[in-house]
Amino acid sequence: MWLWLFAVAAPALLAVLAFWGVTVQVMVRRLERAHRDAYLDLAARSPRLPVRMAASRELQKALGRGEPLPGSAAGDADLLRLGGRERKLRLGLVILTPLTALAFVAL
């Protein structure tokens, strides 16, 4: 039973992790193109990192805390939709990670 659980949970975890990463990068690129002021505002919060990495980090922090996006990005319907998807994927990661670890340890 544990082998079956691990065989299902591990690939599911990797798929959710990959899809979550792609979703965050799509959001960062949308910010970069359509809302340059919000993108630069997010990037300025972590001055020691490269610009895109800083914007990605601060975007994830803002989404995790439930903060509104800065500037003109707050009303963007596509960003709000992607933010909802990102929250669901993050919840999936929170559920799948311990499940995969438990199945791996039980093997």
N, C-alpha and C positions, 0 to 999 in steps of 0.2 A: 504494500500500500504506500509506504513512504517513497519508494522508488518512483511509483506512478505520480505521486504528488510533486516530487522534485522534477520529474521529466516534464510536467506541465507548467509548474511555477517558474522555473528558471528561464525558459524561453519567453514566457509571458513578461517576466520582469525585465528582460533585455529589450523586448519590443516596446514596452511602456517607457522605459528609460530613453530609448532612441527617439520615440515619437515626442516625448516631453522636450528633449533637447532641440529637436527640429522646430517645435512650436515656439520655444523661447527665441530661437534665432530668427524665425519669421517675424516675431513681434519686434525684435531689435532692428531688423532691416526696414520694417514698416515705419518705425519711429525715425530711423535715419533718413528715409526718403521723404516722408509726408509731414513729419513734425520735427524739423531740425532743432528748434528751440528746446523742446522737451528732451530730445536726444542729448544735446549738449549739456542741459541742466543735470540729467542723470549721470552723464560721464564726469562732470565736474565734482561730483560728490566723492569720487575715489581718484584723486589726482595722480597717484603713483602707478596706476594700472594703464595699459593701453586703452584708447578711447572706446573701442567696441566692447572690450572685455569689461571695462568699468560700467558702461551703460547696461550691459547684460546683467552684471552683478547687482546693480542698484535697481534694475527693473524687477528682478526676482525678489529682492528684499521688499520692495514696495508691494508687490503682489502678495507676498507671504504675510505681510502685516495688514493687508486690506486697505492700504492707502490709495487715494486717487492718483492717477498719473498726472504729471505736471503739465501746465500750459494747455495748449490746444489739443493735446492727446487725450484729455479727459472725456471728451464727447465723441471720440472716434468709434463708430459702431463695430468696425472690424477688429480693433484692438480690444474692445470689451468682449467680443465673441471669443477671440483668442485667449483672453484672460480667463474666461470661464472654462475653456478647454484645458488650460494650463492647471487650474485648480483641481479639476477632476483627475488629470493625469498625476498630479502630485499626491492626491489621496490614494490613487491606485498604487503608487510607489510605496506609500506608508503601509499599505495593507500587504502588498506582495513581498516586500523585503523581509519582514520577520517570518512570513510563511515559507519562503525559500530557504532562509537560514535554518528554520526548525526542521524542514525536510532534509536538508543537507546533514545536519548534526545527527538526525535519527538514522541515517543510512549507516 
